[in-house]
Structure formats: structure tokens, C-alpha cells
């Protein structure tokens, strides 16, 4: 297995779309939009491949606030038939290496309470669960209208 940083190619964008839609059942962007979003230096994605077949990915965001400099693991996904093989752990380790290379203070991840495989991956990589927090979302369309 190899893990590669997203290289802004159409091929890798298509691989990412295939992974995201297969793992999460959704995806908001086409290939060109993914390339545009990931051209932002604060967004970094790594894809895991078994030969030429994409089997997982981790999406990170670099954040600098008045309280800390950090990396957020925004998405972590492994195709269902390859879960339990350590691919998620390998992707998290790559996110750690990236975090170390950009000099941040912390790395965090938001994981659904019902996502047992990802929760296990985070715990096995020495993340600590922090409570009590609630995630609040406000959905705004691309044209700026509040829904």
C-alpha cells in the first residue's frame, strides 16, 4: 500500500470522488471543484492506494486561531472491504507527519459517535475523547442565502 498526497490531477480528483461517494454515500464537488478546493494550502488530502486502486483517504485542514495552531482531521475513510487492515491507522500517521512538518500545536478529529471504526482508529492513535462538546451547524448555500 502507498499513501500519496493529493497532486491536483484529474485522476486523483476522480479517485477521491469515488472514495468519498462509496464510503460516505455523498460528495458535493466535481473533479474541477475538488482541485480548486484542494489548491488552498490549508487543505491537505492523502490517498491510500493498493496498486492503482484507491482504498482510503484522510482530509485535513490547517487552522490558526488565537488559541492554537492545529490540524483538523476533517474526513477519514477506508472502503468497507478493507477496514480492519490498518489503513486508517496509516492515514492518521501520515496526518501526524504532515502536522509535524507544518509546526502546529495539536491535531484533532471530529468523529460521529456512531462511527465505531473511526473512533477506534483515533483511540489507537492516542487521541483522547473530549466532552462535553456539541457541534453546531448552519447551512448556507453557495450563493450566500441562508436556508
Beta strands, then each sheet from edge to edge (+ up, - down):
strand 1: 2-5
strand 2: 43-50
strand 3: 53-64
strand 4: 69-78
strand 5: 106-109
sheet 1: 1+ 2- 3+ 4- 5-
end
